[in-house]
Amino acid sequence: MYWTLFLTFFRIGAFTIGGGYAMLPLIEREVVGHGWISKEDFFDLFTVSQSMPGIFAVNISIFLGYKLKKVKGSLVCALGTILPSFLMILAIALFFTQIKDNPWVVRALKGLRPAVVALIAVPCLSAARTAGLTWKTALIAMAAALLIWLGGLSPVYIILVAALGGILYKQVRNKAE
């Protein structure tokens, strides 16, 4: 089981360009496909992993490894997730000065940008669908993003206001029932 966990997360780490959000659909497909956890449990892991400090793809792998095989499982999954990136960055660091101005490398990196955007957009849409977001709640998320991006507002304030709004909404709704 440890070897399967390591290879699964190593493969995901090795063949995903774009970081944690780009890894999300692959992680979901693998862990739900193997029957290790349900889709709902995966979404819960995703939510908790985002709220923790650090790289959330690594956090998901640690939580999943711990759920399946406790501490050894979490170490194996984390190592499988981190090792490919470490090896790639090491190789890039060794050869970057020789290839950074190569026109083929520059074109390849520019060509990867749209693919990375798509790889990040897909898990966001999937998470929104799983969470049961409606157009009203999507508008709230868009307004929050615009306040952070264009308004320069700290995400901490957005989170606090959203939490208070959710609590007030729940209280008003409970009184109405």
FENPEGI-V670694 format. One record per run of one state. SS is the DSSP state (2 for helix, 1 for strand, 0 for the rest). FROM is the first residue (numbers start at 1). LEN is the number of residues. If there is no record, write none. Layout:
ss:SS from:FROM len:LEN
ss:SS from:FROM len:LEN
This chain:
ss:0 from:1 len:1
ss:2 from:2 len:13
ss:0 from:15 len:5
ss:2 from:20 len:14
ss:0 from:34 len:5
ss:2 from:39 len:13
ss:0 from:52 len:4
ss:2 from:56 len:44
ss:0 from:100 len:3
ss:2 from:103 len:29
ss:0 from:132 len:3
ss:2 from:135 len:15
ss:0 from:150 len:5
ss:2 from:155 len:22
ss:0 from:177 len:1
